[in-house]
Amino acid sequence: MRLRVGRQEIEVGSGRMYALREGPNVPLSFDGVRAIAQTGAWRFDAWVARPVTTTPGIFDDSSHRDFSVWGAYVMRTRLGHASVDAYYLGWDRQNASFDKGVANELRHTVGARLWRNGLWAYDFEGMYQFGGFGAGQHSRLESLGRSIARFAGRWIPTSG
């Protein structure tokens, strides 16, 4: 088991919910505690953290005091020809600002993912999110999927 404490980047699963954000050149970092355990084909991640607020100066970024995230992510690889993930993610933001106004926001997300890499690859994910903003409550269900065909050769063109 590994325990990480301090500033770190968190990426799990397909990156739909937590990703490194290398594309926009502004990585999303967190200050927190993360435990990672792996045994055989199983991997377990759990964390409690606060996002880091990026400021234009040098060595002056700090934890966002009104924003906390936490979660647990379990991955099982080599399950036949596929791999499966299951997760819970929590999000608590005080004084969040939206078109409806400013209020506390609390979200919970539970989900599962079935995926495979290789010449014939696929990635299917379903999640349910619930919580509230101020006095209002919300819930939503989402499913995503994609399949990819790769061609073996000197180059590896991809379609999908």
C-alpha positions in Angstrom: 0.0 0.0 0.0 1.2 3.5 -0.8 0.2 6.6 1.0 0.6 10.0 -0.7 0.3 13.2 1.3 0.6 16.7 -0.1 0.3 18.3 -3.5 -0.5 15.8 -6.3 -2.5 15.2 -9.4 -5.3 12.7 -9.4 -6.3 10.7 -12.5 -8.6 7.7 -12.3 -10.3 5.6 -14.9 -11.1 7.1 -18.3 -10.4 10.6 -17.0 -14.0 11.7 -17.5 -14.3 12.8 -13.9 -10.7 13.2 -12.7 -8.0 13.9 -15.3 -4.6 15.5 -15.4 -5.8 18.2 -17.9 -2.5 18.2 -19.8 -4.3 19.5 -22.9 -5.0 23.1 -21.6 -1.5 23.2 -20.1 -2.9 24.0 -16.7 -2.8 20.8 -14.7 -5.4 20.4 -12.0 -3.6 19.7 -8.7 -4.9 18.8 -5.3 -3.6 19.1 -1.7 -4.7 16.0 0.2 -4.2 12.4 1.2 -4.4 9.5 -1.2 -4.1 5.7 -0.4 -3.4 3.3 -3.3 -3.3 -0.5 -2.9 -2.8 -3.1 -5.6 -2.9 -6.9 -5.3 -2.9 -9.1 -8.4 -5.5 -7.7 -10.8 -7.2 -5.5 -8.2 -6.4 -1.8 -7.6 -7.9 0.3 -4.9 -7.7 4.2 -4.7 -9.2 6.4 -2.0 -8.6 10.1 -1.4 -9.6 13.3 0.4 -8.3 16.5 -1.1 -8.8 20.2 -1.9 -8.2 21.5 -5.4 -5.3 24.0 -5.8 -6.2 27.5 -7.0 -3.8 28.4 -9.8 -2.5 32.0 -9.5 -0.2 33.8 -12.0 2.8 34.3 -9.5 5.5 31.8 -8.7 5.2 29.3 -5.8 2.0 31.1 -4.5 -0.7 28.5 -5.4 -2.8 27.4 -2.4 -5.6 25.0 -1.5 -9.1 26.2 -2.2 -10.5 26.5 1.3 -14.2 26.3 0.3 -13.9 23.3 -2.0 -13.3 19.6 -1.0 -13.4 16.4 -3.0 -13.2 12.7 -1.9 -13.6 9.4 -3.5 -13.0 5.7 -3.8 -12.1 3.9 -7.1 -11.8 0.1 -7.6 -10.4 -1.4 -10.8 -10.3 -5.1 -11.7 -8.2 -5.9 -14.8 -8.0 -9.2 -16.7 -11.6 -10.2 -16.1 -11.8 -12.4 -19.2 -11.2 -10.0 -22.1 -12.3 -6.9 -20.3 -11.7 -4.8 -17.2 -14.2 -3.3 -14.9 -14.1 -0.2 -12.6 -16.5 1.0 -9.9 -16.4 4.3 -8.0 -17.9 6.8 -5.6 -16.9 10.5 -5.9 -17.9 13.3 -3.5 -17.7 17.1 -4.1 -18.5 19.8 -1.6 -18.1 23.5 -2.6 -19.1 26.3 -0.3 -20.5 29.5 -1.8 -20.6 28.2 -5.4 -21.7 30.7 -7.9 -24.1 29.8 -10.8 -26.8 31.6 -12.7 -29.3 30.7 -10.0 -27.2 32.5 -7.4 -24.6 31.7 -4.7 -25.1 28.7 -2.4 -23.4 25.6 -1.1 -23.1 22.7 -3.6 -22.9 19.1 -2.6 -22.6 16.3 -5.2 -22.2 12.5 -5.0 -21.5 10.3 -8.0 -21.6 6.5 -8.2 -20.6 4.7 -11.4 -19.2 1.7 -13.1 -17.1 1.2 -16.3 -16.5 -1.8 -18.6 -13.5 -1.4 -20.9 -10.9 -3.2 -23.0 -7.7 -2.1 -24.7 -6.2 -3.7 -27.8 -6.9 -3.8 -31.6 -10.6 -4.1 -30.8 -11.2 -1.7 -27.9 -14.3 -0.4 -26.1 -15.2 1.8 -23.1 -18.7 1.9 -21.6 -19.5 3.8 -18.5 -22.6 4.6 -16.5 -23.0 7.0 -13.6 -25.6 8.4 -11.3 -25.1 11.8 -9.7 -27.2 13.3 -6.9 -26.9 16.2 -4.5 -28.0 19.7 -4.0 -27.3 23.4 -4.6 -28.7 25.5 -1.8 -32.2 24.3 -1.0 -32.6 22.7 -4.4 -31.9 19.0 -5.1 -30.8 17.4 -8.3 -30.1 14.0 -9.8 -29.0 12.8 -13.2 -28.2 9.5 -14.9 -25.6 9.4 -17.6 -24.2 6.6 -19.9 -21.3 6.8 -22.3 -19.8 4.4 -24.7 -17.3 4.1 -27.6 -15.7 1.3 -29.5 -12.4 1.6 -31.4 -10.9 -0.5 -34.2 -7.1 -0.4 -34.6 -5.2 -1.9 -37.5 -2.0 -3.8 -36.9 1.0 -2.6 -38.9 4.0 -0.4 -38.8 1.7 2.5 -37.9 -1.3 2.0 -35.8 -4.2 3.9 -37.4 -7.3 4.1 -35.3 -11.0 4.4 -36.2 -13.8 5.0 -33.7 
